[in-house]
Every structure is written in structure tokens, then in C-alpha cells.
């Protein structure tokens, strides 16, 4: 899969893309990764499920969506002609769930890739996320690879001991690319109510607070695998994006920053171009993996 530029949007922060069409020209993006899609409809977690925190935010939305069949029948027709790569983020509760959901997306002609969210809990193994063990990650990728025939991106969880091992396991089972990082587990407390701010107590931390962790993990993974690496986690400026490219990311995703400025993706793209011009670089390829 080729991108017209390295700037994409992170799943769950950009809706299905059309929500941002009033703010930016969507064709100026390298790709749009739509919100998490599951085999069956999900209501998500109870409210409150978002909370602001220092240099970031917590969320426990819980993958609310109407299911892959609804996506195929109602959402896909409205976004299939967008002049950019539209990528579906796929989630599940078992390898079979992931594989069936991916297979249904596989039939959609104008969707060139999926991004597997392996940070989901494995219901058959006591709720531990697939992505925190090499065996769990490999099982999902293997099942999906058998039924999905286009570009397969695997989104890695940072809540692990050695993320390079997880990346290598995904590569060995046929992943075409890995993206990282997904959110870090966090928590916030309302001291007046003496309760957690989120309905299920914990949630995923995103935003500038996670950037140093994300940058380190992208650097480690880029050196550990031969497949392309997509970097994300706290990217708010062109400088942030360039850092990820320099440590080995081929492309980047912008997430939480979309809530602060709905036009931030295009500003980051323009900022990368300005930096390349001012430093005499003819292509972004010249800086990828420099560090």
C-alpha cells in the first residue's frame, strides 16, 4: 500500500472521516483509519468514559460501534470514494471473531488495509489482552492472515515487557506492518466523590504524556523487524512527527490532537514539508530511520 504522504489519523479519534470534512480536505491525508469495528454491535462502557488528565486524556469508550455488517452496508458506501486510503480498525474477543470481521472487510474493494487492534481482552483466557503475549498476538495475526488478503497492519499494545518480541511474532505470522503505540493503561480519581473518574475505573492514556514512551518503543521495534512501522502516541506537531520518522517510522498517525484542533493533520503534513524544504531534503524517505 502506498501513501501520498506519511500523515494518517488514529482510530477512534477521527470518526469515519466525514465528520472532519468541514475542517480539512481529506484527500490531503495519507490515510484515514476509521473507528474500531467488531463482528457484532457493541454498546461500549457506561458513562463517564473520558477524562482529561495532565498532558493527555483517558478513555474507556469500549469500542462502541454497530458492527461490521452495518459498516459494510451503511458506512462504506459514504466513504469508499474518498481520495485517500481508508483503513478499517478491526477488534474482537477471539481469533475467530477477528478473522470473520476481517474477512467481511476483505470483500470491500475500496478498503486497501485493516489495522488489527490486539489490545482487546481475550475472553477465553480470562480477559488478558491478546497483545500482551507473543502467543496471543501470533494467534490473532495467524487467524486473520488466513482469511484477509490485503495489507495487514497490527496495532501493538505498549502494556508489555518487550514490545520488540510482540512485533517479531506478528511479523512471523504474516503482518505487513505494525503500528504503535496503542494507549497506556491509566486511572484518575475524583477526590470529592471519592471515586474513579471513569465508569470502569481504568482507561487508556493518550496524548502528549505518552510520546516519550511511544518514541522509544517505535525506535526499538523499527530495529527489530523488517516490515514498515507506523508511529503514533502524543503527536501534536510536525516536530513530533519528524521525531517518529527519524527513529524509524515510515508513517505516523495523529490521534488525541484531533480533539484539540480538527485541522491538525494537514498542519502537521505542511510542517513536515516545510522542514524538509528548509533542510534540503527532496523526500521524507531521506530522514526515515536516521536514528
N, C-alpha and C positions, 0 to 999 in steps of 0.2 A: 504494500500500500504506500502510495506516495502522498506527501503533504505539500501544499503550496507554500507553507511557512510552518515553523515549529510550534505555533501557539494554538493550543486546544483548550476546551473547557472541561472542568472536572465534574463527574457525575453527581447529580443531586444539588448542584448549585446553579444550574442554567436551565432547569426545566427540560422542555423538548426543543429549546432553541427559539421557537417562535415568540416566546414571552419577551425576548430581548430584541426582536426585530425593529422595534420603535427607537431603539437606542443606538444600534450599530448595523452596519451592512454585514450580515452573517457570512457572505461569500469571502470576506477578508480574513476569515479564520482558517487555520489548518484543519480543524476538525471540531465537531461538537459531540460530546459524549452525553447521551441523554440519561435521565434519572434511572435508578435501579429498577429492573424488570424481573418479575418472578413468574413461575409457571402458573400459579393461581393468584387471584386477587388478595391483597393484604391491606388491613386497616391501619397498620402501624401501631405505635405505642400511644398511651394516653398522654394528654397534655398535662403540664408543660413539658415540651420536648426540645426546647432550645434555650440556651442561657449564655449570656455574654460573660466573658472572663478576660483576665488581663492578657492583652495582645492576641486575642483569639475568641473562639466560641466553642461551646459544647452542644452536641445534638444527639438525640436518641429517637429520631423520626421513626425508625423501624421499617424502612423500605416500603412505605405506603405506595401502592400502585394498583391498577385494575387488572393486572395480569397480562401475559404475553399475547393471548388471543385478542384482547381488547386493543393492545398496542398495534398488532398487525392489521386489524380491521378499521380502526378509527384514527390512530395517531400517524401511522406510517404514510397513509395517503396524503397527509398535510405537510409532511417534511421530506418526502422522497425526492423532490425536485430542488432542494436547496443546493446551491453551488459550493458545497464543501463536503468533507467526509462526515457522514452521520454514523456514529458508533453507538451500539446498544450495550449498556452495562447490565450484565446478567448475574442474578443471585439465586441461591437455592438452599435447601435444607438437607440435600443428599446428592451424591454424584449423579444419580438417575434424574433428579429434578433439574439440575444444571444442564445435563445433556439434552433432555427433552425440550427445555426452554430454548437452548442454543439451536437445536435442530429446526425449531419453528422460525427462528430469526434467519436461519440459513437460507430459507426459501425466498427471502425478501431481496429482490435484485439490486436495489439501491443502497443496501446496508453492506459496506465492504468489510466490516470488522465487528467483533464484540470484545468487551472488556469484562473478564470474569472477576467478580468480587468474592475472593476466597476468605474474606473476614467474617463471613456468615457462620453462625453456630451450627455444628453438626448434631442434628437431633438424635442420631443413632449412637453417638459417642458421648452423651452426657452434656452436650451444649458447648464443648470446646470448639473454637473456630477452626475451620479446615486449614486456614493459612498459617497456623502456629506450629505445625509439624510438617516435616518433609513428606511423610506418608500421606497425610491428609491432603496436602496441596497436590501431590502427584496423582492421587486417586481422582480428584476432580478434573484435573487437566487431561488425564488419560481418557476419562469417560466422555468429556466434551470433544476432544480431538477426534474420537471415533465417529462423531456424528456432525461435526462442524467443519466445513471445508474452506473457509475464507481465513482472513487474518485473525489470529487468536492472541489477544493481549491479556495477560494475567495481572491483576492488581494486588500487590503484596501488602500484607499486614506488617506494621512496624513492631507489633507487640510480641516479639520473638527474641530468642537468644542470638541466633546467627542468620541474618536475612540473606546472606550470600548462599547459604546451603539451600534455603527455600527456593531461591531464584534458579539455582542449578537443577533442582528437582523438577521445576516447571519446564525448564528448557529441555531436559532429558525426555519429557513426555510429550513434546511437540509444540510448546508455546512458541509463537513467532516473535513475541515481545513481552516485556514486563513493565508495569507502571508502578511507581511507588513515590510516596507512601500513602496508605490509607490513614485514617485518623488514629491518634494515640488515645488509649483509654484514660478518661479523667473524671473528675467529680467536682461539684461545687455545692456549698451549703448556705441556706438562709438561716442566719443565727437568731433572727427574731421568731421565726416559725419553728426553729429547731428541727428543720427537715432539709433533705436534699433539694436543690433547685429543680432537678429533673424528676420526672414521674417514676422512672425506674432506677433512680439514684446515680447511675453512671452513664456516661455517653462518650462520644468521640470528640476529641480535641482537635481543632483545626485552626488555621490562621498563622500569623507571623511567629507565634510562640513555638511552633513545631519546625520552623525552617532549618535551624542548625542540625537537628536530628535527621530530617529528610535529606539534607545535602550530604551528610556523612554516609547515610545508607545508599543513596544513589551512587556515590563515589565507590563504595565497596562493591556494589552489585555490578557496576559497569566494568570493573576489573575481573569479575568472576564469571561472566557469561559472554557468549559471542553474539547473542541476539540483541536487537536495539532495546534501549532503556528509555522510558518516558519518566520524567521527573516532576513531582508535584509535592506541595506541602509548604504553605505560607508564602507563595509567590504573589507579591503585590506590585512589583515594579519591574521595569526592564532589567535593572541591575540584578534583581533576584533571579530572573530567568536566565540571564547570561552566566551567573554562577553555576546554575544547574547544568547548562550546556558545557561549560568548561570542565566540570567533573565527570562528564561522560554521557549526559542525557542527549538523545537525538532529538527529542521534542519535549515540550512541557505542557502541563495542564494548570489552568488558573481556577481556583475554587472559591474560597471564602471571600476573596477580594471582589467577586461579582456582586456581593451584597452591599459592599461599600460604594462601588462605582460600576454601574451596569455597562459602561463603555471601556472598562479597564483592559479588556483583552486586546482591543485594537490599539490602545495606547501603548501597551507592552510590545506588541508587534512593531509599531512605529519606532519605539525606543530602541529595540534591538537593531533595526535597520540603521538608525542614526548612529549608534555606537559602532557598528560595522563600517559604515562610511568614514567616520572620523578616525578610525584606526586602520584604514587602508585595506579592509578585508572585502574580498569580492563575493564571498559566500559564507553563510553561517557554518558550513562544513569545516572551515578553517579553524574554528575555535572549539569544536566538539571534542571532548576528551583530552583537552590540552593539559589538564592537571592529573 
